[in-house]
Amino acid sequence: MRIILCDDDTAFTQVFEKRLLTVFKKYGITPEIVSAHTGVEALREITRRPTDVLFLDIDMPEKDGFSVAEELSAMPSKPLIIFL
């Protein structure tokens, strides 16, 4: 399972990643978690390798969460998006 955490708040992504790993570990799952700090980074990561889940901040510089989601809607294979 590959997960991308996209938020411009680095401290938040670090804490959230640790919590996600703790929850998944209880179920015997070790996901690959990638942090992206802009919408542009998240899109680059998603086109690089298939991604299962994208935790996406709405208010970010460069490209906001809604713009990222709109671009992803045009892709044939897209991750589940959870807005933060």
PyMOL CGO cylinders between C-alpha atoms (Angstrom):
from pymol import cmd
from pymol.cgo import CYLINDER

trace = [
    CYLINDER, 0.00, 0.00, 0.00, 1.34, 3.41, -0.96, 0.3, 1, 1, 1, 1, 1, 1,
    CYLINDER, 1.34, 3.41, -0.96, 0.09, 6.55, 0.78, 0.3, 1, 1, 1, 1, 1, 1,
    CYLINDER, 0.09, 6.55, 0.78, 0.93, 10.18, 0.08, 0.3, 1, 1, 1, 1, 1, 1,
    CYLINDER, 0.93, 10.18, 0.08, 0.51, 12.83, 2.76, 0.3, 1, 1, 1, 1, 1, 1,
    CYLINDER, 0.51, 12.83, 2.76, 0.25, 16.22, 1.08, 0.3, 1, 1, 1, 1, 1, 1,
    CYLINDER, 0.25, 16.22, 1.08, 0.31, 19.20, 3.41, 0.3, 1, 1, 1, 1, 1, 1,
    CYLINDER, 0.31, 19.20, 3.41, 2.49, 22.30, 3.50, 0.3, 1, 1, 1, 1, 1, 1,
    CYLINDER, 2.49, 22.30, 3.50, 2.80, 21.95, 7.30, 0.3, 1, 1, 1, 1, 1, 1,
    CYLINDER, 2.80, 21.95, 7.30, 5.86, 19.72, 7.71, 0.3, 1, 1, 1, 1, 1, 1,
    CYLINDER, 5.86, 19.72, 7.71, 5.34, 19.19, 11.44, 0.3, 1, 1, 1, 1, 1, 1,
    CYLINDER, 5.34, 19.19, 11.44, 1.80, 17.98, 10.80, 0.3, 1, 1, 1, 1, 1, 1,
    CYLINDER, 1.80, 17.98, 10.80, 2.88, 15.46, 8.17, 0.3, 1, 1, 1, 1, 1, 1,
    CYLINDER, 2.88, 15.46, 8.17, 5.54, 14.04, 10.50, 0.3, 1, 1, 1, 1, 1, 1,
    CYLINDER, 5.54, 14.04, 10.50, 3.06, 13.53, 13.36, 0.3, 1, 1, 1, 1, 1, 1,
    CYLINDER, 3.06, 13.53, 13.36, 0.34, 12.19, 11.04, 0.3, 1, 1, 1, 1, 1, 1,
    CYLINDER, 0.34, 12.19, 11.04, 2.76, 9.72, 9.43, 0.3, 1, 1, 1, 1, 1, 1,
    CYLINDER, 2.76, 9.72, 9.43, 3.73, 8.28, 12.83, 0.3, 1, 1, 1, 1, 1, 1,
    CYLINDER, 3.73, 8.28, 12.83, 0.08, 7.88, 13.80, 0.3, 1, 1, 1, 1, 1, 1,
    CYLINDER, 0.08, 7.88, 13.80, -0.80, 6.19, 10.50, 0.3, 1, 1, 1, 1, 1, 1,
    CYLINDER, -0.80, 6.19, 10.50, 2.10, 3.77, 10.88, 0.3, 1, 1, 1, 1, 1, 1,
    CYLINDER, 2.10, 3.77, 10.88, 0.95, 2.91, 14.41, 0.3, 1, 1, 1, 1, 1, 1,
    CYLINDER, 0.95, 2.91, 14.41, -2.60, 2.16, 13.23, 0.3, 1, 1, 1, 1, 1, 1,
    CYLINDER, -2.60, 2.16, 13.23, -1.51, 0.09, 10.23, 0.3, 1, 1, 1, 1, 1, 1,
    CYLINDER, -1.51, 0.09, 10.23, 1.02, -1.83, 12.33, 0.3, 1, 1, 1, 1, 1, 1,
    CYLINDER, 1.02, -1.83, 12.33, -1.84, -3.11, 14.52, 0.3, 1, 1, 1, 1, 1, 1,
    CYLINDER, -1.84, -3.11, 14.52, -3.22, -4.83, 11.41, 0.3, 1, 1, 1, 1, 1, 1,
    CYLINDER, -3.22, -4.83, 11.41, 0.13, -6.17, 10.24, 0.3, 1, 1, 1, 1, 1, 1,
    CYLINDER, 0.13, -6.17, 10.24, 0.40, -3.71, 7.35, 0.3, 1, 1, 1, 1, 1, 1,
    CYLINDER, 0.40, -3.71, 7.35, 3.52, -1.69, 6.60, 0.3, 1, 1, 1, 1, 1, 1,
    CYLINDER, 3.52, -1.69, 6.60, 2.55, 0.96, 4.06, 0.3, 1, 1, 1, 1, 1, 1,
    CYLINDER, 2.55, 0.96, 4.06, 4.96, 3.07, 2.09, 0.3, 1, 1, 1, 1, 1, 1,
    CYLINDER, 4.96, 3.07, 2.09, 4.24, 6.65, 3.18, 0.3, 1, 1, 1, 1, 1, 1,
    CYLINDER, 4.24, 6.65, 3.18, 5.53, 9.57, 1.13, 0.3, 1, 1, 1, 1, 1, 1,
    CYLINDER, 5.53, 9.57, 1.13, 5.30, 13.20, 2.23, 0.3, 1, 1, 1, 1, 1, 1,
    CYLINDER, 5.30, 13.20, 2.23, 4.67, 15.96, -0.29, 0.3, 1, 1, 1, 1, 1, 1,
    CYLINDER, 4.67, 15.96, -0.29, 4.57, 19.59, 0.76, 0.3, 1, 1, 1, 1, 1, 1,
    CYLINDER, 4.57, 19.59, 0.76, 2.92, 21.06, -2.33, 0.3, 1, 1, 1, 1, 1, 1,
    CYLINDER, 2.92, 21.06, -2.33, 0.25, 19.93, -4.74, 0.3, 1, 1, 1, 1, 1, 1,
    CYLINDER, 0.25, 19.93, -4.74, 2.85, 19.89, -7.50, 0.3, 1, 1, 1, 1, 1, 1,
    CYLINDER, 2.85, 19.89, -7.50, 5.00, 17.44, -5.49, 0.3, 1, 1, 1, 1, 1, 1,
    CYLINDER, 5.00, 17.44, -5.49, 1.99, 15.21, -4.84, 0.3, 1, 1, 1, 1, 1, 1,
    CYLINDER, 1.99, 15.21, -4.84, 1.08, 15.06, -8.53, 0.3, 1, 1, 1, 1, 1, 1,
    CYLINDER, 1.08, 15.06, -8.53, 4.70, 14.27, -9.42, 0.3, 1, 1, 1, 1, 1, 1,
    CYLINDER, 4.70, 14.27, -9.42, 4.75, 11.41, -6.91, 0.3, 1, 1, 1, 1, 1, 1,
    CYLINDER, 4.75, 11.41, -6.91, 1.43, 10.01, -8.14, 0.3, 1, 1, 1, 1, 1, 1,
    CYLINDER, 1.43, 10.01, -8.14, 2.59, 9.98, -11.76, 0.3, 1, 1, 1, 1, 1, 1,
    CYLINDER, 2.59, 9.98, -11.76, 5.87, 8.37, -10.72, 0.3, 1, 1, 1, 1, 1, 1,
    CYLINDER, 5.87, 8.37, -10.72, 4.30, 5.33, -9.01, 0.3, 1, 1, 1, 1, 1, 1,
    CYLINDER, 4.30, 5.33, -9.01, 0.78, 4.08, -8.41, 0.3, 1, 1, 1, 1, 1, 1,
    CYLINDER, 0.78, 4.08, -8.41, -0.67, 5.41, -5.16, 0.3, 1, 1, 1, 1, 1, 1,
    CYLINDER, -0.67, 5.41, -5.16, -3.55, 3.96, -3.17, 0.3, 1, 1, 1, 1, 1, 1,
    CYLINDER, -3.55, 3.96, -3.17, -4.47, 6.86, -0.87, 0.3, 1, 1, 1, 1, 1, 1,
    CYLINDER, -4.47, 6.86, -0.87, -3.80, 10.59, -0.93, 0.3, 1, 1, 1, 1, 1, 1,
    CYLINDER, -3.80, 10.59, -0.93, -4.35, 12.62, 2.22, 0.3, 1, 1, 1, 1, 1, 1,
    CYLINDER, -4.35, 12.62, 2.22, -4.67, 16.09, 0.73, 0.3, 1, 1, 1, 1, 1, 1,
    CYLINDER, -4.67, 16.09, 0.73, -4.62, 19.51, 2.36, 0.3, 1, 1, 1, 1, 1, 1,
    CYLINDER, -4.62, 19.51, 2.36, -6.98, 21.99, 0.74, 0.3, 1, 1, 1, 1, 1, 1,
    CYLINDER, -6.98, 21.99, 0.74, -5.18, 25.29, 1.41, 0.3, 1, 1, 1, 1, 1, 1,
    CYLINDER, -5.18, 25.29, 1.41, -1.64, 25.12, 0.02, 0.3, 1, 1, 1, 1, 1, 1,
    CYLINDER, -1.64, 25.12, 0.02, 0.61, 27.44, -1.98, 0.3, 1, 1, 1, 1, 1, 1,
    CYLINDER, 0.61, 27.44, -1.98, 1.28, 26.85, -5.70, 0.3, 1, 1, 1, 1, 1, 1,
    CYLINDER, 1.28, 26.85, -5.70, -1.59, 24.42, -6.30, 0.3, 1, 1, 1, 1, 1, 1,
    CYLINDER, -1.59, 24.42, -6.30, -4.40, 23.95, -3.77, 0.3, 1, 1, 1, 1, 1, 1,
    CYLINDER, -4.40, 23.95, -3.77, -6.06, 20.64, -2.95, 0.3, 1, 1, 1, 1, 1, 1,
    CYLINDER, -6.06, 20.64, -2.95, -9.05, 21.26, -5.20, 0.3, 1, 1, 1, 1, 1, 1,
    CYLINDER, -9.05, 21.26, -5.20, -6.77, 21.85, -8.20, 0.3, 1, 1, 1, 1, 1, 1,
    CYLINDER, -6.77, 21.85, -8.20, -4.86, 18.65, -7.44, 0.3, 1, 1, 1, 1, 1, 1,
    CYLINDER, -4.86, 18.65, -7.44, -8.11, 16.68, -7.17, 0.3, 1, 1, 1, 1, 1, 1,
    CYLINDER, -8.11, 16.68, -7.17, -9.33, 18.15, -10.45, 0.3, 1, 1, 1, 1, 1, 1,
    CYLINDER, -9.33, 18.15, -10.45, -6.14, 17.08, -12.25, 0.3, 1, 1, 1, 1, 1, 1,
    CYLINDER, -6.14, 17.08, -12.25, -6.38, 13.61, -10.72, 0.3, 1, 1, 1, 1, 1, 1,
    CYLINDER, -6.38, 13.61, -10.72, -9.97, 13.22, -11.92, 0.3, 1, 1, 1, 1, 1, 1,
    CYLINDER, -9.97, 13.22, -11.92, -8.66, 13.20, -15.51, 0.3, 1, 1, 1, 1, 1, 1,
    CYLINDER, -8.66, 13.20, -15.51, -6.22, 10.36, -14.81, 0.3, 1, 1, 1, 1, 1, 1,
    CYLINDER, -6.22, 10.36, -14.81, -7.26, 6.78, -15.56, 0.3, 1, 1, 1, 1, 1, 1,
    CYLINDER, -7.26, 6.78, -15.56, -5.81, 5.41, -12.32, 0.3, 1, 1, 1, 1, 1, 1,
    CYLINDER, -5.81, 5.41, -12.32, -6.14, 7.67, -9.31, 0.3, 1, 1, 1, 1, 1, 1,
    CYLINDER, -6.14, 7.67, -9.31, -5.85, 7.25, -5.56, 0.3, 1, 1, 1, 1, 1, 1,
    CYLINDER, -5.85, 7.25, -5.56, -8.60, 7.54, -3.01, 0.3, 1, 1, 1, 1, 1, 1,
    CYLINDER, -8.60, 7.54, -3.01, -8.52, 11.21, -1.90, 0.3, 1, 1, 1, 1, 1, 1,
    CYLINDER, -8.52, 11.21, -1.90, -9.11, 12.18, 1.70, 0.3, 1, 1, 1, 1, 1, 1,
    CYLINDER, -9.11, 12.18, 1.70, -9.20, 15.94, 2.22, 0.3, 1, 1, 1, 1, 1, 1,
    CYLINDER, -9.20, 15.94, 2.22, -7.60, 17.33, 5.37, 0.3, 1, 1, 1, 1, 1, 1,
]
cmd.load_cgo(trace, "trace")
